Amino acid sequence: MRKRIFTGVAVGVTGLCLLGSPGIAQAKTTPTITPSFIAKVNTFCAAEATQITTAEGGSFPYPNFNPYAPDVKTMRLAGAFFAKALSVRQVVPQQLEAVGEPTSGQRQWNDLKAIDAESNRIAITQVHDAQAGNVKGFVSTVRQLTSVQNDLVKEAVKDGFTKSSPCTEAF
């Protein structure tokens, strides 16, 4: 949750790990993605969250940072904080490919991976914008990530992920 307050970087690292949200209603239909595969993805999200937190070195140190009206000095510091995990973030798409394919719901899984790849690309751009002091670019990526991640959560819940999965608060 701490990272969601900062920016979409925090939640966009691997948006796939935002497969639930307190504001999203639980899907009432049969999951389209195999439940055992969803469990496998949840395991991935838990491990990824640990890697990110370890790389960053702990909790986000700027709790009052406003990503929609950032001051340049703190934005650069926040960018440096999140940049520590860029090497982890950059391999997320390949790691998701390595998770494999579900028995059912392959199209939905591929759609989720595509949305996640877009989220991850924007998140990486956001870190670079923050480090460079590019306020306009940074705020733009915050808005883009919010939109992409909302789409990701909606689709994931529809496809069988729950809002109480390990992926919910991972990034």
C-alpha positions as CSV (number, residue, x, y, z in Angstrom):
1,M,0.0,0.0,0.0
2,R,2.9,2.4,0.8
3,K,4.0,2.4,-2.7
4,R,0.6,3.0,-4.2
5,I,0.6,6.3,-2.4
6,F,3.9,7.3,-4.0
7,T,3.2,6.6,-7.7
8,G,2.2,4.1,-10.2
9,V,5.8,3.0,-10.2
10,A,5.1,1.3,-7.0
11,V,2.1,-0.4,-8.3
12,G,3.2,-0.6,-11.8
13,V,6.4,-2.5,-11.4
14,T,4.5,-5.5,-12.2
15,G,0.9,-4.4,-12.4
16,L,0.0,-8.1,-12.6
17,C,0.6,-8.2,-8.9
18,L,-2.2,-5.7,-8.4
19,L,-4.8,-8.3,-9.1
20,G,-7.2,-7.0,-6.6
21,S,-8.3,-3.8,-5.1
22,P,-10.6,-2.9,-2.2
23,G,-12.8,-0.9,-4.5
24,I,-13.3,-3.7,-7.0
25,A,-16.3,-6.1,-6.6
26,Q,-15.5,-9.7,-6.5
27,A,-16.3,-11.6,-9.8
28,K,-19.3,-13.8,-9.4
29,T,-18.6,-15.9,-12.5
30,T,-16.5,-19.0,-13.0
31,P,-12.8,-18.1,-13.4
32,T,-11.6,-18.2,-17.0
33,I,-8.0,-18.9,-16.0
34,T,-7.2,-22.2,-14.3
35,P,-7.3,-21.8,-10.5
36,S,-4.1,-23.8,-10.0
37,F,-2.4,-21.4,-12.4
38,I,-3.7,-18.4,-10.5
39,A,-2.2,-19.9,-7.4
40,K,1.1,-20.2,-9.3
41,V,1.0,-16.5,-10.3
42,N,0.2,-15.6,-6.7
43,T,3.4,-17.4,-5.6
44,F,5.3,-15.4,-8.3
45,C,3.8,-12.1,-7.0
46,A,4.8,-12.8,-3.4
47,A,8.4,-13.6,-4.5
48,E,8.5,-10.6,-6.7
49,A,7.4,-8.3,-3.9
50,T,10.1,-9.6,-1.7
51,Q,12.7,-9.0,-4.4
52,I,11.6,-5.5,-5.0
53,T,11.5,-4.6,-1.3
54,T,14.9,-6.1,-0.8
55,A,16.4,-4.2,-3.7
56,E,14.9,-0.9,-2.6
57,G,16.2,-1.4,0.9
58,G,12.9,-1.2,2.9
59,S,10.0,1.2,3.2
60,F,9.4,4.2,1.0
61,P,11.0,7.1,3.0
62,Y,8.9,9.9,1.7
63,P,5.3,9.3,3.0
64,N,4.1,12.8,2.3
65,F,5.3,12.9,-1.4
66,N,2.5,14.0,-3.7
67,P,2.9,12.3,-7.1
68,Y,0.4,14.7,-8.8
69,A,2.2,17.8,-7.5
70,P,5.7,16.7,-6.8
71,D,8.5,18.9,-5.6
72,V,11.5,18.3,-7.8
73,K,14.0,17.6,-5.0
74,T,11.8,14.9,-3.3
75,M,10.8,13.5,-6.7
76,R,14.5,12.9,-7.6
77,L,15.1,11.2,-4.2
78,A,12.0,9.0,-4.7
79,G,13.3,8.2,-8.2
80,A,16.6,7.2,-6.8
81,F,14.9,5.0,-4.2
82,F,12.8,3.1,-6.8
83,A,15.8,3.0,-9.2
84,K,17.4,0.5,-6.9
85,A,14.9,-2.1,-8.0
86,L,15.1,-1.4,-11.8
87,S,17.2,-4.5,-12.5
88,V,14.4,-6.5,-10.9
89,R,11.7,-4.7,-12.8
90,Q,13.4,-5.0,-16.1
91,V,13.2,-8.8,-16.1
92,V,9.5,-9.0,-15.0
93,P,8.1,-9.7,-18.5
94,Q,10.6,-12.6,-19.0
95,Q,9.8,-14.0,-15.6
96,L,6.0,-13.9,-16.4
97,E,6.7,-15.8,-19.6
98,A,8.6,-18.4,-17.5
99,V,5.5,-18.9,-15.3
100,G,4.0,-20.7,-18.3
101,E,0.5,-21.0,-19.6
102,P,-2.7,-22.0,-17.9
103,T,-4.7,-25.0,-18.9
104,S,-7.7,-22.8,-19.6
105,G,-7.8,-19.0,-20.1
106,Q,-4.7,-18.7,-22.3
107,R,-6.1,-15.7,-24.2
108,Q,-7.0,-14.0,-21.0
109,W,-3.5,-14.7,-19.5
110,N,-1.9,-13.3,-22.6
111,D,-4.0,-10.2,-22.4
112,L,-3.1,-9.7,-18.7
113,K,0.6,-10.1,-19.6
114,A,0.3,-7.5,-22.3
115,I,-1.3,-5.0,-19.9
116,D,1.3,-5.8,-17.4
117,A,4.1,-5.2,-19.9
118,E,2.7,-1.8,-20.7
119,S,2.4,-1.0,-17.0
120,N,6.0,-2.1,-16.4
121,R,7.3,0.0,-19.4
122,I,5.5,3.1,-18.0
123,A,6.8,2.4,-14.5
124,I,10.4,2.2,-15.8
125,T,9.9,5.5,-17.7
126,Q,8.5,7.0,-14.5
127,V,11.6,6.2,-12.5
128,H,13.8,7.8,-15.2
129,D,11.6,10.9,-15.3
130,A,11.8,11.2,-11.5
131,Q,15.5,10.9,-11.5
132,A,15.8,13.5,-14.3
133,G,13.6,16.0,-12.5
134,N,11.0,15.8,-15.4
135,V,7.9,16.8,-13.4
136,K,5.6,16.9,-16.5
137,G,6.7,13.5,-17.7
138,F,6.5,12.1,-14.2
139,V,3.0,13.3,-13.6
140,S,2.0,12.0,-17.0
141,T,3.3,8.5,-16.1
142,V,1.4,8.6,-12.8
143,R,-1.9,9.2,-14.7
144,Q,-1.0,6.6,-17.4
145,L,-0.2,4.0,-14.8
146,T,-3.4,4.6,-12.9
147,S,-5.4,4.0,-16.0
148,V,-3.5,0.9,-17.1
149,Q,-3.6,-0.6,-13.6
150,N,-7.3,0.0,-13.3
151,D,-7.7,-2.0,-16.5
152,L,-5.4,-4.7,-15.2
153,V,-7.3,-5.1,-12.0
154,K,-10.7,-5.2,-13.7
155,E,-9.5,-7.8,-16.2
156,A,-7.7,-9.9,-13.5
157,V,-10.7,-10.1,-11.2
158,K,-12.9,-11.0,-14.2
159,D,-10.5,-13.7,-15.1
160,G,-10.5,-15.4,-11.7
161,F,-8.0,-13.5,-9.4
162,T,-9.4,-12.4,-6.1
163,K,-8.9,-9.1,-4.3
164,S,-7.4,-11.0,-1.4
165,S,-4.6,-12.7,-3.4
166,P,-0.9,-12.2,-2.5
167,C,-0.7,-10.1,-5.6
168,T,-3.1,-7.4,-4.2
169,E,-0.6,-5.5,-2.1
170,A,2.6,-6.7,-3.7
171,F,3.6,-3.6,-5.5
